[in-house]
Every structure is written in C-alpha cells, then in structure tokens.
Amino acid sequence: MIDILLSLLILTGAIFTLIGSLGLARLRDFYTRLHGPTKATTLGVGCLLIASAVYFSVREEGVSLHEVLVTLFLFITAPVSAHLLAKAALHLKVKSLAAMPPDNDAPAD
Amino acid sequence: MLETVIPIAFALVSLAFLLSFWRLLKGPDAPDRILALDTLYVNTIALLVLLGIHLGSAIYFEAALLIAMMGFVGTVALCKYLLRGDIIE
C-alpha cells in the first residue's frame, strides 16, 4: 500500500520536473519561459520531498522532518526569485511576444 | 515496485536536467540563463532526494538544503546585479 503511494508520488514528481524543464526549453519568449519551471518544478520537487518524508517516516522510527524544511524553503523562495527575474528582464527590456497594450494617454488626432 | 519506479524517475529528472542545461547554453538573454541556472538547482535537489531514497540514506538532505539556500542566494545576487549594476550598495 505504502509502496504504491510512494511510487505514485515519485513518478508524479519526476514527470512534473520534466514538464517544467520542457517548458523552459521549448516556450518561445522569456516571460512564458518563466512560467514553466517556477510552477512545475516546485510541485515536482514538492511531490518528491513528500515521498521521501513518507519513506523515511515509515522506514525509521519517528517522523522525518528534514524534507519539510527543504519544501518550505523552496515554496518561500521560488516566487521571490521569479519576481526578481521578471524585474530584471523588464529592466533589460527583454523582448516579449505579447502585443503592446493600447496607449490611452496618447493625444487623439 | 519502488525498484522499477526509481530508475524511471532518475531518467526523467536527468532528461529535465539536460533540457535546462541546453537552455543555459543557448538562452538568448542573461535572464534566460539565470532562470536556467535556477531550474538546474531545483533539478539537482530532485536528483539528490531520489538518490537519498534509492540508497536509503538521510545524509543527502543536508546537501539538498544547502543547494536550495545557496541557489536562492545566487539567483538573487545575479538578479540584483542585472537590476542595479551592483550587489551590495
């Protein structure tokens, strides 16, 4: 029973990690590429870390809490680094595929 | 069942690692490369956790935690450098 749960969690985590990196490699501009890894890899690594916590809690006496520390740290820092990366990209004026918003302040002619 | 799943998971995460590395080498702009480096840190944590389960040893979490912390600090420092031209003002 625990074995099936662990296998499912590990496979889900690995597949999500792969999807995140696939998004990083295949999407076409920086702002869409930012979306792929920041969401998918935190979920993927989250699943793997939960699997690891369950595995070591079952195998050894007592609850294993190291993994929760890593999960918490990743979940707190991933949005911060994504925000900083987006700010840096906007500062450097990295090209986006999205159309420019309509300019409402322009004087009508 | 775990004995068959873990090698498959290793293969999938290693493929993810190679895809991120390809973006690190190719990435047209500096933020692309920093994002690829950040993804490489996360993939490394996944590989270390899998190795820990595979070998049945809890030592690898300290390494994973250190990589998570140093990776975050590195990403923030590189972004700060791109934003301000300086890291500690």
N, CA and C atoms of all chains as a GROMACS GRO file, in nm:
protein
  594
    1MET      N    1   0.085  -0.121   0.000
    1MET     CA    2   0.000   0.000   0.000
    1MET      C    3   0.088   0.126   0.000
    2ILE      N    4   0.177   0.132   0.102
    2ILE     CA    5   0.270   0.246   0.111
    2ILE      C    6   0.359   0.249  -0.014
    3ASP      N    7   0.395   0.129  -0.062
    3ASP     CA    8   0.480   0.118  -0.181
    3ASP      C    9   0.415   0.184  -0.302
    4ILE      N   10   0.283   0.156  -0.320
    4ILE     CA   11   0.211   0.212  -0.436
    4ILE      C   12   0.204   0.364  -0.423
    5LEU      N   13   0.174   0.412  -0.301
    5LEU     CA   14   0.166   0.557  -0.278
    5LEU      C   15   0.300   0.623  -0.309
    6LEU      N   16   0.408   0.562  -0.261
    6LEU     CA   17   0.542   0.618  -0.284
    6LEU      C   18   0.574   0.620  -0.433
    7SER      N   19   0.544   0.510  -0.503
    7SER     CA   20   0.574   0.505  -0.646
    7SER      C   21   0.497   0.612  -0.722
    8LEU      N   22   0.370   0.629  -0.684
    8LEU     CA   23   0.286   0.729  -0.750
    8LEU      C   24   0.343   0.869  -0.727
    9LEU      N   25   0.382   0.899  -0.601
    9LEU     CA   26   0.436   1.032  -0.570
    9LEU      C   27   0.567   1.056  -0.645
   10ILE      N   28   0.654   0.954  -0.649
   10ILE     CA   29   0.784   0.972  -0.716
   10ILE      C   30   0.764   0.994  -0.865
   11LEU      N   31   0.674   0.913  -0.926
   11LEU     CA   32   0.651   0.930  -1.071
   11LEU      C   33   0.591   1.066  -1.101
   12THR      N   34   0.491   1.109  -1.021
   12THR     CA   35   0.431   1.241  -1.042
   12THR      C   36   0.537   1.350  -1.032
   13GLY      N   37   0.620   1.342  -0.928
   13GLY     CA   38   0.724   1.442  -0.909
   13GLY      C   39   0.820   1.448  -1.026
   14ALA      N   40   0.865   1.329  -1.072
   14ALA     CA   41   0.962   1.326  -1.182
   14ALA      C   42   0.899   1.380  -1.310
   15ILE      N   43   0.771   1.343  -1.336
   15ILE     CA   44   0.707   1.390  -1.459
   15ILE      C   45   0.688   1.541  -1.455
   16PHE      N   46   0.649   1.594  -1.338
   16PHE     CA   47   0.631   1.740  -1.330
   16PHE      C   48   0.763   1.813  -1.346
   17THR      N   49   0.870   1.757  -1.289
   17THR     CA   50   1.003   1.820  -1.307
   17THR      C   51   1.038   1.824  -1.455
   18LEU      N   52   1.011   1.713  -1.526
   18LEU     CA   53   1.041   1.708  -1.668
   18LEU      C   54   0.957   1.810  -1.745
   19ILE      N   55   0.826   1.822  -1.709
   19ILE     CA   56   0.740   1.916  -1.781
   19ILE      C   57   0.790   2.060  -1.761
   20GLY      N   58   0.833   2.091  -1.638
   20GLY     CA   59   0.885   2.224  -1.611
   20GLY      C   60   1.006   2.256  -1.698
   21SER      N   61   1.099   2.162  -1.707
   21SER     CA   62   1.219   2.189  -1.787
   21SER      C   63   1.187   2.188  -1.936
   22LEU      N   64   1.088   2.107  -1.975
   22LEU     CA   65   1.045   2.107  -2.115
   22LEU      C   66   0.990   2.244  -2.152
   23GLY      N   67   0.911   2.302  -2.058
   23GLY     CA   68   0.859   2.437  -2.081
   23GLY      C   69   0.973   2.537  -2.093
   24LEU      N   70   1.074   2.523  -2.008
   24LEU     CA   71   1.190   2.614  -2.014
   24LEU      C   72   1.261   2.602  -2.147
   25ALA      N   73   1.270   2.481  -2.202
   25ALA     CA   74   1.344   2.463  -2.326
   25ALA      C   75   1.262   2.498  -2.448
   26ARG      N   76   1.128   2.480  -2.443
   26ARG     CA   77   1.051   2.486  -2.567
   26ARG      C   78   0.972   2.616  -2.585
   27LEU      N   79   0.932   2.684  -2.476
   27LEU     CA   80   0.848   2.803  -2.492
   27LEU      C   81   0.927   2.914  -2.560
   28ARG      N   82   0.853   3.014  -2.615
   28ARG     CA   83   0.918   3.098  -2.714
   28ARG      C   84   0.974   3.231  -2.664
   29ASP      N   85   0.918   3.290  -2.558
   29ASP     CA   86   0.984   3.412  -2.509
   29ASP      C   87   1.006   3.403  -2.358
   30PHE      N   88   1.085   3.496  -2.305
   30PHE     CA   89   1.130   3.481  -2.167
   30PHE      C   90   1.016   3.476  -2.067
   31TYR      N   91   0.912   3.558  -2.088
   31TYR     CA   92   0.807   3.569  -1.986
   31TYR      C   93   0.722   3.443  -1.980
   32THR      N   94   0.706   3.374  -2.096
   32THR     CA   95   0.636   3.245  -2.090
   32THR      C   96   0.728   3.137  -2.033
   33ARG      N   97   0.858   3.148  -2.062
   33ARG     CA   98   0.953   3.051  -2.009
   33ARG      C   99   0.960   3.058  -1.857
   34LEU      N  100   0.943   3.180  -1.803
   34LEU     CA  101   0.946   3.198  -1.658
   34LEU      C  102   0.833   3.119  -1.592
   35HIS      N  103   0.721   3.105  -1.665
   35HIS     CA  104   0.604   3.036  -1.609
   35HIS      C  105   0.630   2.888  -1.588
   36GLY      N  106   0.699   2.823  -1.683
   36GLY     CA  107   0.715   2.677  -1.678
   36GLY      C  108   0.783   2.627  -1.552
   37PRO      N  109   0.913   2.652  -1.536
   37PRO     CA  110   0.985   2.593  -1.424
   37PRO      C  111   0.937   2.640  -1.286
   38THR      N  112   0.896   2.768  -1.273
   38THR     CA  113   0.864   2.816  -1.138
   38THR      C  114   0.744   2.743  -1.080
   39LYS      N  115   0.646   2.708  -1.165
   39LYS     CA  116   0.531   2.636  -1.109
   39LYS      C  117   0.556   2.487  -1.106
   40ALA      N  118   0.596   2.432  -1.223
   40ALA     CA  119   0.603   2.286  -1.234
   40ALA      C  120   0.712   2.226  -1.146
   41THR      N  121   0.827   2.293  -1.136
   41THR     CA  122   0.934   2.229  -1.058
   41THR      C  123   0.907   2.235  -0.909
   42THR      N  124   0.841   2.342  -0.861
   42THR     CA  125   0.812   2.341  -0.717
   42THR      C  126   0.715   2.229  -0.684
   43LEU      N  127   0.615   2.207  -0.772
   43LEU     CA  128   0.522   2.096  -0.749
   43LEU      C  129   0.594   1.962  -0.761
   44GLY      N  130   0.682   1.950  -0.864
   44GLY     CA  131   0.753   1.824  -0.884
   44GLY      C  132   0.843   1.791  -0.766
   45VAL      N  133   0.927   1.888  -0.726
   45VAL     CA  134   1.016   1.863  -0.614
   45VAL      C  135   0.936   1.848  -0.485
   46GLY      N  136   0.822   1.920  -0.474
   46GLY     CA  137   0.735   1.903  -0.358
   46GLY      C  138   0.688   1.759  -0.345
   47CYS      N  139   0.639   1.700  -0.458
   47CYS     CA  140   0.594   1.560  -0.457
   47CYS      C  141   0.708   1.467  -0.417
   48LEU      N  142   0.828   1.489  -0.475
   48LEU     CA  143   0.942   1.402  -0.443
   48LEU      C  144   0.978   1.412  -0.295
   49LEU      N  145   0.974   1.534  -0.240
   49LEU     CA  146   1.011   1.551  -0.100
   49LEU      C  147   0.908   1.490  -0.007
   50ILE      N  148   0.778   1.497  -0.046
   50ILE     CA  149   0.675   1.431   0.036
   50ILE      C  150   0.697   1.280   0.033
   51ALA      N  151   0.730   1.227  -0.088
   51ALA     CA  152   0.757   1.083  -0.100
   51ALA      C  153   0.872   1.044  -0.008
   52SER      N  154   0.977   1.126  -0.010
   52SER     CA  155   1.094   1.097   0.073
   52SER      C  156   1.059   1.103   0.222
   53ALA      N  157   0.977   1.203   0.261
   53ALA     CA  158   0.938   1.215   0.402
   53ALA      C  159   0.859   1.092   0.445
   54VAL      N  160   0.764   1.046   0.358
   54VAL     CA  161   0.684   0.927   0.391
   54VAL      C  162   0.776   0.805   0.402
   55TYR      N  163   0.868   0.793   0.305
   55TYR     CA  164   0.959   0.677   0.302
   55TYR      C  165   1.040   0.667   0.431
   56PHE      N  166   1.103   0.778   0.470
   56PHE     CA  167   1.190   0.773   0.589
   56PHE      C  168   1.109   0.767   0.718
   57SER      N  169   0.983   0.819   0.716
   57SER     CA  170   0.900   0.809   0.836
   57SER      C  171   0.857   0.664   0.858
   58VAL      N  172   0.830   0.590   0.747
   58VAL     CA  173   0.788   0.451   0.760
   58VAL      C  174   0.906   0.362   0.796
   59ARG      N  175   1.023   0.389   0.730
   59ARG     CA  176   1.138   0.300   0.745
   59ARG      C  177   1.202   0.312   0.884
   60GLU      N  178   1.211   0.437   0.932
   60GLU     CA  179   1.275   0.455   1.061
   60GLU      C  180   1.172   0.495   1.166
   61GLU      N  181   1.211   0.487   1.291
   61GLU     CA  182   1.120   0.526   1.398
   61GLU      C  183   1.103   0.678   1.397
   62GLY      N  184   0.980   0.723   1.420
   62GLY     CA  185   0.956   0.866   1.432
   62GLY      C  186   0.937   0.934   1.297
   63VAL      N  187   0.889   1.058   1.303
   63VAL     CA  188   0.859   1.132   1.181
   63VAL      C  189   0.985   1.199   1.131
   64SER      N  190   1.007   1.193   0.998
   64SER     CA  191   1.125   1.256   0.938
   64SER      C  192   1.087   1.395   0.889
   65LEU      N  193   1.151   1.498   0.945
   65LEU     CA  194   1.108   1.635   0.915
   65LEU      C  195   1.208   1.717   0.834
   66HIS      N  196   1.324   1.656   0.796
   66HIS     CA  197   1.421   1.733   0.716
   66HIS      C  198   1.358   1.782   0.586
   67GLU      N  199   1.279   1.691   0.524
   67GLU     CA  200   1.224   1.720   0.392
   67GLU      C  201   1.129   1.839   0.397
   68VAL      N  202   1.053   1.847   0.509
   68VAL     CA  203   0.958   1.958   0.522
   68VAL      C  204   1.032   2.090   0.519
   69LEU      N  205   1.152   2.090   0.578
   69LEU     CA  206   1.235   2.211   0.580
   69LEU      C  207   1.270   2.255   0.437
   70VAL      N  208   1.317   2.157   0.357
   70VAL     CA  209   1.353   2.189   0.218
   70VAL      C  210   1.230   2.236   0.141
   71THR      N  211   1.116   2.165   0.159
   71THR     CA  212   0.992   2.202   0.089
   71THR      C  213   0.952   2.345   0.123
   72LEU      N  214   0.953   2.376   0.254
   72LEU     CA  215   0.913   2.509   0.300
   72LEU      C  216   1.003   2.614   0.238
   73PHE      N  217   1.134   2.588   0.242
   73PHE     CA  218   1.231   2.684   0.188
   73PHE      C  219   1.207   2.707   0.040
   74LEU      N  220   1.186   2.597  -0.037
   74LEU     CA  221   1.162   2.612  -0.182
   74LEU      C  222   1.033   2.688  -0.208
   75PHE      N  223   0.929   2.659  -0.131
   75PHE     CA  224   0.800   2.724  -0.155
   75PHE      C  225   0.805   2.872  -0.122
   76ILE      N  226   0.890   2.909  -0.024
   76ILE     CA  227   0.901   3.052   0.008
   76ILE      C  228   0.988   3.123  -0.096
   77THR      N  229   1.100   3.059  -0.138
   77THR     CA  230   1.195   3.133  -0.221
   77THR      C  231   1.160   3.133  -0.370
   78ALA      N  232   1.085   3.033  -0.419
   78ALA     CA  233   1.059   3.027  -0.564
   78ALA      C  234   0.987   3.152  -0.616
   79PRO      N  235   0.879   3.200  -0.550
   79PRO     CA  236   0.814   3.322  -0.602
   79PRO      C  237   0.904   3.443  -0.595
   80VAL      N  238   0.988   3.451  -0.490
   80VAL     CA  239   1.076   3.568  -0.475
   80VAL      C  240   1.174   3.574  -0.591
   81SER      N  241   1.239   3.458  -0.623
   81SER     CA  242   1.338   3.461  -0.731
   81SER      C  243   1.270   3.483  -0.865
   82ALA      N  244   1.146   3.429  -0.884
   82ALA     CA  245   1.076   3.452  -1.010
   82ALA      C  246   1.042   3.600  -1.026
   83HIS      N  247   1.000   3.664  -0.917
   83HIS     CA  248   0.969   3.807  -0.920
   83HIS      C  249   1.093   3.889  -0.956
   84LEU      N  250   1.207   3.855  -0.894
   84LEU     CA  251   1.331   3.929  -0.923
   84LEU      C  252   1.374   3.908  -1.067
   85LEU      N  253   1.358   3.783  -1.118
   85LEU     CA  254   1.395   3.757  -1.257
   85LEU      C  255   1.309   3.838  -1.352
   86ALA      N  256   1.177   3.845  -1.325
   86ALA     CA  257   1.088   3.923  -1.411
   86ALA      C  258   1.126   4.070  -1.407
   87LYS      N  259   1.161   4.119  -1.286
   87LYS     CA  260   1.201   4.260  -1.275
   87LYS      C  261   1.327   4.287  -1.355
   88ALA      N  262   1.424   4.194  -1.345
   88ALA     CA  263   1.549   4.211  -1.419
   88ALA      C  264   1.522   4.210  -1.568
   89ALA      N  265   1.433   4.120  -1.614
   89ALA     CA  266   1.402   4.112  -1.758
   89ALA      C  267   1.335   4.240  -1.805
   90LEU      N  268   1.243   4.294  -1.723
   90LEU     CA  269   1.176   4.418  -1.762
   90LEU      C  270   1.276   4.533  -1.767
   91HIS      N  271   1.370   4.533  -1.670
   91HIS     CA  272   1.471   4.638  -1.666
   91HIS      C  273   1.559   4.634  -1.790
   92LEU      N  274   1.593   4.512  -1.835
   92LEU     CA  275   1.679   4.498  -1.953
   92LEU      C  276   1.600   4.507  -2.083
   93LYS      N  277   1.466   4.526  -2.073
   93LYS     CA  278   1.377   4.535  -2.190
   93LYS      C  279   1.389   4.411  -2.279
   94VAL      N  280   1.380   4.292  -2.217
   94VAL     CA  281   1.379   4.166  -2.293
   94VAL      C  282   1.251   4.162  -2.376
   95LYS      N  283   1.267   4.120  -2.502
   95LYS     CA  284   1.152   4.123  -2.594
   95LYS      C  285   1.044   4.023  -2.552
   96SER      N  286   0.918   4.066  -2.565
   96SER     CA  287   0.804   3.979  -2.536
   96SER      C  288   0.725   3.957  -2.664
   97LEU      N  289   0.659   3.841  -2.673
   97LEU     CA  290   0.577   3.813  -2.792
   97LEU      C  291   0.440   3.878  -2.781
   98ALA      N  292   0.402   3.917  -2.658
   98ALA     CA  293   0.269   3.976  -2.639
   98ALA      C  294   0.262   4.112  -2.706
   99ALA      N  295   0.140   4.148  -2.752
   99ALA     CA  296   0.123   4.276  -2.816
   99ALA      C  297   0.130   4.387  -2.711
  100MET      N  298   0.172   4.507  -2.752
  100MET     CA  299   0.175   4.621  -2.660
  100MET      C  300   0.032   4.659  -2.622
  101PRO      N  301   0.009   4.702  -2.498
  101PRO     CA  302  -0.125   4.746  -2.461
  101PRO      C  303  -0.160   4.877  -2.533
  102PRO      N  304  -0.290   4.902  -2.556
  102PRO     CA  305  -0.327   5.028  -2.625
  102PRO      C  306  -0.286   5.149  -2.542
  103ASP      N  307  -0.237   5.252  -2.608
  103ASP     CA  308  -0.185   5.370  -2.541
  103ASP      C  309  -0.298   5.469  -2.519
  104ASN      N  310  -0.356   5.469  -2.398
  104ASN     CA  311  -0.474   5.553  -2.372
  104ASN      C  312  -0.439   5.700  -2.350
  105ASP      N  313  -0.310   5.723  -2.314
  105ASP     CA  314  -0.273   5.861  -2.281
  105ASP      C  315  -0.232   5.941  -2.405
  106ALA      N  316  -0.220   5.871  -2.520
  106ALA     CA  317  -0.176   5.941  -2.640
  106ALA      C  318  -0.282   6.044  -2.682
  107PRO      N  319  -0.238   6.160  -2.726
  107PRO     CA  320  -0.336   6.260  -2.771
  107PRO      C  321  -0.409   6.212  -2.897
  108ALA      N  322  -0.541   6.228  -2.897
  108ALA     CA  323  -0.619   6.183  -3.013
  108ALA      C  324  -0.598   6.280  -3.128
  109ASP      N  325  -0.592   6.228  -3.250
  109ASP     CA  326  -0.574   6.321  -3.363
  109ASP      C  327  -0.688   6.319  -3.461
  110MET      N  328   0.817  -0.273  -0.639
  110MET     CA  329   0.763  -0.167  -0.725
  110MET      C  330   0.854  -0.044  -0.724
  111LEU      N  331   0.905  -0.008  -0.605
  111LEU     CA  332   0.995   0.107  -0.597
  111LEU      C  333   1.121   0.084  -0.679
  112GLU      N  334   1.165  -0.043  -0.687
  112GLU     CA  335   1.290  -0.072  -0.759
  112GLU      C  336   1.277  -0.042  -0.908
  113THR      N  337   1.154  -0.052  -0.962
  113THR     CA  338   1.137  -0.020  -1.104
  113THR      C  339   1.108   0.128  -1.124
  114VAL      N  340   1.041   0.191  -1.026
  114VAL     CA  341   1.000   0.330  -1.044
  114VAL      C  342   1.118   0.426  -1.032
  115ILE      N  343   1.210   0.397  -0.938
  115ILE     CA  344   1.319   0.493  -0.912
  115ILE      C  345   1.411   0.512  -1.034
  116PRO      N  346   1.453   0.405  -1.107
  116PRO     CA  347   1.533   0.430  -1.228
  116PRO      C  348   1.459   0.512  -1.333
  117ILE      N  349   1.326   0.487  -1.348
  117ILE     CA  350   1.249   0.568  -1.443
  117ILE      C  351   1.251   0.715  -1.401
  118ALA      N  352   1.231   0.739  -1.270
  118ALA     CA  353   1.232   0.877  -1.221
  118ALA      C  354   1.369   0.941  -1.241
  119PHE      N  355   1.475   0.863  -1.220
  119PHE     CA  356   1.611   0.914  -1.245
  119PHE      C  357   1.625   0.956  -1.391
  120ALA      N  358   1.575   0.872  -1.483
  120ALA     CA  359   1.585   0.904  -1.626
  120ALA      C  360   1.509   1.032  -1.658
  121LEU      N  361   1.386   1.045  -1.603
  121LEU     CA  362   1.304   1.163  -1.633
  121LEU      C  363   1.371   1.290  -1.580
  122VAL      N  364   1.421   1.285  -1.455
  122VAL     CA  365   1.482   1.406  -1.397
  122VAL      C  366   1.612   1.439  -1.469
  123SER      N  367   1.688   1.334  -1.512
  123SER     CA  368   1.812   1.362  -1.585
  123SER      C  369   1.782   1.428  -1.719
  124LEU      N  370   1.672   1.385  -1.784
  124LEU     CA  371   1.631   1.448  -1.910
  124LEU      C  372   1.596   1.595  -1.885
  125ALA      N  373   1.524   1.621  -1.773
  125ALA     CA  374   1.491   1.759  -1.737
  125ALA      C  375   1.618   1.840  -1.716
  126PHE      N  376   1.716   1.779  -1.652
  126PHE     CA  377   1.845   1.844  -1.626
  126PHE      C  378   1.911   1.884  -1.759
  127LEU      N  379   1.910   1.788  -1.856
  127LEU     CA  380   1.973   1.817  -1.986
  127LEU      C  381   1.900   1.929  -2.059
  128LEU      N  382   1.765   1.930  -2.051
  128LEU     CA  383   1.688   2.036  -2.117
  128LEU      C  384   1.721   2.172  -2.057
  129SER      N  385   1.731   2.178  -1.923
  129SER     CA  386   1.767   2.305  -1.860
  129SER      C  387   1.907   2.347  -1.900
  130PHE      N  388   1.998   2.251  -1.909
  130PHE     CA  389   2.136   2.282  -1.945
  130PHE      C  390   2.144   2.336  -2.088
  131TRP      N  391   2.058   2.279  -2.176
  131TRP     CA  392   2.054   2.328  -2.314
  131TRP      C  393   2.010   2.474  -2.316
  132ARG      N  394   1.910   2.508  -2.231
  132ARG     CA  395   1.864   2.648  -2.227
  132ARG      C  396   1.974   2.737  -2.169
  133LEU      N  397   2.051   2.684  -2.073
  133LEU     CA  398   2.161   2.762  -2.014
  133LEU      C  399   2.265   2.795  -2.120
  134LEU      N  400   2.294   2.699  -2.210
  134LEU     CA  401   2.394   2.725  -2.314
  134LEU      C  402   2.338   2.815  -2.423
  135LYS      N  403   2.209   2.801  -2.456
  135LYS     CA  404   2.153   2.867  -2.573
  135LYS      C  405   2.097   3.004  -2.539
  136GLY      N  406   2.022   3.011  -2.426
  136GLY     CA  407   1.944   3.127  -2.382
  136GLY      C  408   1.985   3.259  -2.443
  137PRO      N  409   1.900   3.327  -2.518
  137PRO     CA  410   1.945   3.448  -2.587
  137PRO      C  411   1.983   3.561  -2.492
  138ASP      N  412   1.916   3.574  -2.377
  138ASP     CA  413   1.944   3.688  -2.288
  138ASP      C  414   1.998   3.639  -2.154
  139ALA      N  415   2.052   3.735  -2.077
  139ALA     CA  416   2.104   3.700  -1.945
  139ALA      C  417   1.996   3.645  -1.851
  140PRO      N  418   1.874   3.705  -1.843
  140PRO     CA  419   1.771   3.648  -1.753
  140PRO      C  420   1.736   3.504  -1.787
  141ASP      N  421   1.740   3.468  -1.917
  141ASP     CA  422   1.715   3.328  -1.957
  141ASP      C  423   1.816   3.235  -1.893
  142ARG      N  424   1.942   3.280  -1.895
  142ARG     CA  425   2.048   3.194  -1.840
  142ARG      C  426   2.034   3.182  -1.688
  143ILE      N  427   1.998   3.293  -1.622
  143ILE     CA  428   1.981   3.286  -1.476
  143ILE      C  429   1.865   3.194  -1.442
  144LEU      N  430   1.755   3.202  -1.520
  144LEU     CA  431   1.640   3.115  -1.496
  144LEU      C  432   1.678   2.969  -1.517
  145ALA      N  433   1.760   2.942  -1.620
  145ALA     CA  434   1.804   2.804  -1.646
  145ALA      C  435   1.890   2.754  -1.529
  146LEU      N  436   1.976   2.843  -1.476
  146LEU     CA  437   2.060   2.806  -1.361
  146LEU      C  438   1.975   2.774  -1.239
  147ASP      N  439   1.870   2.856  -1.217
  147ASP     CA  440   1.779   2.834  -1.104
  147ASP      C  441   1.708   2.699  -1.120
  148THR      N  442   1.665   2.668  -1.244
  148THR     CA  443   1.599   2.540  -1.268
  148THR      C  444   1.696   2.424  -1.248
  149LEU      N  445   1.824   2.446  -1.283
  149LEU     CA  446   1.924   2.342  -1.261
  149LEU      C  447   1.941   2.313  -1.112
  150TYR      N  448   1.936   2.418  -1.027
  150TYR     CA  449   1.943   2.395  -0.883
  150TYR      C  450   1.827   2.306  -0.838
  151VAL      N  451   1.707   2.339  -0.887
  151VAL     CA  452   1.588   2.263  -0.844
  151VAL      C  453   1.598   2.118  -0.892
  152ASN      N  454   1.649   2.099  -1.017
  152ASN     CA  455   1.666   1.963  -1.068
  152ASN      C  456   1.769   1.886  -0.987
  153THR      N  457   1.874   1.956  -0.945
  153THR     CA  458   1.976   1.889  -0.862
  153THR      C  459   1.917   1.844  -0.729
  154ILE      N  460   1.830   1.929  -0.671
  154ILE     CA  461   1.765   1.890  -0.544
  154ILE      C  462   1.681   1.764  -0.567
  155ALA      N  463   1.608   1.760  -0.681
  155ALA     CA  464   1.526   1.642  -0.711
  155ALA      C  465   1.614   1.518  -0.723
  156LEU      N  466   1.728   1.531  -0.793
  156LEU     CA  467   1.818   1.416  -0.810
  156LEU      C  468   1.873   1.369  -0.676
  157LEU      N  469   1.909   1.465  -0.588
  157LEU     CA  470   1.965   1.428  -0.458
  157LEU      C  471   1.861   1.356  -0.373
  158VAL      N  472   1.735   1.405  -0.378
  158VAL     CA  473   1.629   1.340  -0.299
  158VAL      C  474   1.606   1.199  -0.349
  159LEU      N  475   1.606   1.182  -0.484
  159LEU     CA  476   1.589   1.047  -0.541
  159LEU      C  477   1.704   0.956  -0.499
  160LEU      N  478   1.826   1.010  -0.501
  160LEU     CA  479   1.943   0.930  -0.460
  160LEU      C  480   1.930   0.889  -0.315
  161GLY      N  481   1.879   0.983  -0.231
  161GLY     CA  482   1.858   0.951  -0.090
  161GLY      C  483   1.761   0.836  -0.072
  162ILE      N  484   1.649   0.837  -0.148
  162ILE     CA  485   1.552   0.727  -0.138
  162ILE      C  486   1.614   0.598  -0.190
  163HIS      N  487   1.688   0.610  -0.302
  163HIS     CA  488   1.746   0.491  -0.366
  163HIS      C  489   1.847   0.422  -0.274
  164LEU      N  490   1.933   0.501  -0.208
  164LEU     CA  491   2.035   0.443  -0.122
  164LEU      C  492   1.985   0.423   0.021
  165GLY      N  493   1.864   0.474   0.050
  165GLY     CA  494   1.810   0.458   0.184
  165GLY      C  495   1.889   0.533   0.290
  166SER      N  496   1.945   0.648   0.252
  166SER     CA  497   2.027   0.723   0.348
  166SER      C  498   1.975   0.866   0.360
  167ALA      N  499   1.968   0.917   0.482
  167ALA     CA  500   1.911   1.050   0.505
  167ALA      C  501   2.017   1.159   0.504
  168ILE      N  502   2.142   1.125   0.467
  168ILE     CA  503   2.250   1.224   0.471
  168ILE      C  504   2.232   1.330   0.362
  169TYR      N  505   2.169   1.288   0.250
  169TYR     CA  506   2.166   1.375   0.133
  169TYR      C  507   2.080   1.499   0.151
  170PHE      N  508   1.995   1.502   0.256
  170PHE     CA  509   1.908   1.618   0.271
  170PHE      C  510   1.983   1.742   0.310
  171GLU      N  511   2.090   1.724   0.387
  171GLU     CA  512   2.170   1.841   0.422
  171GLU      C  513   2.224   1.906   0.295
  172ALA      N  514   2.272   1.820   0.202
  172ALA     CA  515   2.323   1.872   0.074
  172ALA      C  516   2.212   1.941  -0.003
  173ALA      N  517   2.092   1.879  -0.004
  173ALA     CA  518   1.980   1.938  -0.078
  173ALA      C  519   1.942   2.073  -0.019
  174LEU      N  520   1.941   2.080   0.115
  174LEU     CA  521   1.906   2.206   0.181
  174LEU      C  522   2.010   2.314   0.150
  175LEU      N  523   2.138   2.276   0.153
  175LEU     CA  524   2.245   2.372   0.123
  175LEU      C  525   2.233   2.422  -0.020
  176ILE      N  526   2.205   2.328  -0.115
  176ILE     CA  527   2.192   2.370  -0.254
  176ILE      C  528   2.073   2.463  -0.270
  177ALA      N  529   1.962   2.435  -0.200
  177ALA     CA  530   1.844   2.523  -0.208
  177ALA      C  531   1.879   2.663  -0.160
  178MET      N  532   1.949   2.673  -0.045
  178MET     CA  533   1.980   2.805   0.010
  178MET      C  534   2.080   2.880  -0.078
  179MET      N  535   2.188   2.811  -0.117
  179MET     CA  536   2.291   2.877  -0.198
  179MET      C  537   2.236   2.914  -0.336
  180GLY      N  538   2.149   2.828  -0.389
  180GLY     CA  539   2.089   2.858  -0.519
  180GLY      C  540   2.005   2.984  -0.512
  181PHE      N  541   1.926   2.997  -0.406
  181PHE     CA  542   1.842   3.118  -0.390
  181PHE      C  543   1.929   3.241  -0.378
  182VAL      N  544   2.034   3.232  -0.294
  182VAL     CA  545   2.122   3.349  -0.275
  182VAL      C  546   2.189   3.385  -0.408
  183GLY      N  547   2.234   3.283  -0.483
  183GLY     CA  548   2.298   3.308  -0.612
  183GLY      C  549   2.205   3.376  -0.711
  184THR      N  550   2.081   3.325  -0.719
  184THR     CA  551   1.984   3.384  -0.811
  184THR      C  552   1.956   3.529  -0.775
  185VAL      N  553   1.936   3.554  -0.644
  185VAL     CA  554   1.906   3.692  -0.602
  185VAL      C  555   2.024   3.783  -0.631
  186ALA      N  556   2.147   3.735  -0.607
  186ALA     CA  557   2.264   3.819  -0.632
  186ALA      C  558   2.277   3.851  -0.780
  187LEU      N  559   2.256   3.751  -0.867
  187LEU     CA  560   2.269   3.776  -1.011
  187LEU      C  561   2.161   3.874  -1.060
  188CYS      N  562   2.035   3.856  -1.010
  188CYS     CA  563   1.927   3.948  -1.049
  188CYS      C  564   1.956   4.089  -1.002
  189LYS      N  565   2.007   4.100  -0.878
  189LYS     CA  566   2.038   4.232  -0.824
  189LYS      C  567   2.148   4.298  -0.909
  190TYR      N  568   2.243   4.217  -0.953
  190TYR     CA  569   2.349   4.273  -1.036
  190TYR      C  570   2.293   4.325  -1.168
  191LEU      N  571   2.199   4.248  -1.229
  191LEU     CA  572   2.139   4.294  -1.355
  191LEU      C  573   2.056   4.419  -1.333
  192LEU      N  574   1.988   4.426  -1.216
  192LEU     CA  575   1.897   4.538  -1.192
  192LEU      C  576   1.972   4.665  -1.159
  193ARG      N  577   2.075   4.655  -1.072
  193ARG     CA  578   2.137   4.776  -1.019
  193ARG      C  579   2.281   4.794  -1.064
  194GLY      N  580   2.343   4.693  -1.124
  194GLY     CA  581   2.483   4.704  -1.161
  194GLY      C  582   2.577   4.686  -1.044
  195ASP      N  583   2.520   4.643  -0.929
  195ASP     CA  584   2.597   4.626  -0.807
  195ASP      C  585   2.520   4.530  -0.719
  196ILE      N  586   2.590   4.457  -0.631
  196ILE     CA  587   2.517   4.361  -0.548
  196ILE      C  588   2.492   4.417  -0.410
  197ILE      N  589   2.600   4.466  -0.344
  197ILE     CA  590   2.583   4.528  -0.212
  197ILE      C  591   2.613   4.676  -0.227
  198GLU      N  592   2.510   4.758  -0.207
  198GLU     CA  593   2.530   4.902  -0.232
  198GLU      C  594   2.569   4.973  -0.104
   0.00000   0.00000   0.00000
